[in-house]
Amino acid sequence: MYYNHPLTVISLAAVMFLGLMLEPALAGNRFETIGGGVSGSTEAKLALVRPISIGFGVFFLIGAVLSASKRWHENANSPNYSLWKQSVAVLSVLSLASFAIAIFI
């Protein structure tokens, strides 16, 4: 995209500069410290990790069920034609791992 009007270029540069100046104030992370480590209560961190891992487990489980149940492996034009069993196995293992993380963390 080409901008030949000087006012457009100056205003775009000003908006980008202001965006860079305001970003650190808006991107505050309550778990971030100055040294780059992670601080905060363990309960708050676990409250974030458990639902995320359960969500990934459900996502992978739905993928495994769809890979096994749909007739995609009967269509020769589908990428899942010859690898549907491997897809089911990998997605099942990923689902179990995600649920194990949610349980044991």
ABEGO torsion letter per residue (X at the ends): XBBABAAAAAAAAAAAAAAAAAAAAAABBAABBAAGBBBEBAAAAAAAAAAAAAAAAAAAAAAAAAAAABAAAABAABAAAAAAAAAAAAAAAAAAAAAAAAAAX
